Amino acid sequence: MIAIRQIQTVTSGAVTVTLPPEFDAKQVEIIILPIDDVQAGAQQLQDLLLAAPTLTDDELQDFDNVREWMSQWNVNDF
């Protein structure tokens, strides 16, 4: 199934979707949703990322140690 997702500006109450040549369906379902300003979306993403938990220096060091240990594994050892 081919799906097309686009963000377009509404002009005079209309939007136009140009389908690629390989899209040969005879009927399609169109769902139109309003979106917030792209800049507002970027700000929301930044706020979400900044609110995410972070690792302490000790946790980061533990993570690096485990990753180094796991990188030494050999699939033939199992």
N, C-alpha and C positions, 0 to 999 in steps of 0.2 A: 504494500500500500504506500502510495506517495502522499505525503502531507506537505502543505505549503503554509508557512506562517510568515506574515509580513506585518510591519507597522507602517501605516500610511496616514497621510493627512487627508481629512475629509474636505473636498472641494465642492462647493455648491450642493452640499447634501449627498454627494456620491463618491464612491471609491471604485477604482478599476483594478482588476486582477488579471495579469497576463500569464497564461499557463504555458509551461514549457512544452515543447513538441512531444515529449514522451508521456505526457499526461493525457491519456486518451479516454478518460471516463466520459460517459454520456450524461450522468447526473452527479452532482456534488452537493455536499452539505456545507453551508456557509454560516459561520458563527461570528458575529461582530461584537466585540467587547470594547468599551471605552477604556483607555489607559491613562494613568497619571502622566504628568510631565516626565520625560526621560530624565531630566535633571533631578526631579524629586525621587525617582526610582534609584538613581545613583546615590543620593544622599541616604536613602533608607538602607541600601546595601552597606554603605560605609558605617552607618550607625549600628547595624546588626553585627558587622565584623568587629567593631570596637567594643561591643558589649560581650563578645564571646570570651569564654575563659581562656586564660593563658597559662603556660607552663612556667614553673619556677626554674631557676638555674639548675637546681638539683634534679628536678624531673626531666629537664632537657638533657642533662648529662646521662641520666639513667636510660633515657630513650636512645641516645647515641650509642651507649654501651651495648644495649640489647641488639640494636641494628647491626653493629659491627660483629657481634657474636653470631647473629643469624646469617650474615653475609659469608661466613666461613663454612657454613653447612654445605655438604655435598649430597646431592640427591641419591647417589649410589650408596651412601652410608645407611640409608633407610631400607 
